[in-house]
Amino acid sequence: MRALLLMTASVVCLFGCTTPQEKAMQQQAEMDRMMAEYGPACVQLGFAANTDPWRNCVVQMATKNGSYRGGVSTSIFGGFGSGGRSGLGIGIGIGR
């Protein structure tokens, strides 16, 4: 019985892990979404598309509107101590 519980716990832990490639793909998908959403507005503001200033504009607009997460914290302490916000609790906290 103990071996079955240990094996089940191990399998659950392995399914929760992401590889660096998966994380990079998630970040790229998030950036693609932000460019599609905020890119046209940055072009209207005078930034040439697909330039560094345009990308900075996209990230700033997404951050300002609260749709840019910046990263995921898997700490059991959540976002405690980051920017004065308290995110204590078990689970996944979204860091900004």
C-alpha positions, 0 to 999 in steps of 0.5 A: 500500500505504501509503495502504491501511494509513493508511486502515485505521488511521484507520478503526480509530481512529474505531471506538474513539472514543466521543461524549460522548452515548455516554459519558453513556448508558454512565454512565446505564446503570451508575447504573441498574444500581447503583440496581437492585442497591443501592437496596433495601438503602439503602431498608431502611437508612432512606433514602427512595428517589430522594433525594440521601442514597439516591443517596449510599448507592447509590454508597457501597455500590457503591464498597465492594463494588468494582462502581463503576468511576468512570471509564475511563482510556485513558492508556497509563500506566493508573492510575499514581499514583492512590492508590498503585496501579500500572497501567502498560501499554498498553491501557485501565485502569479508574480508581477 
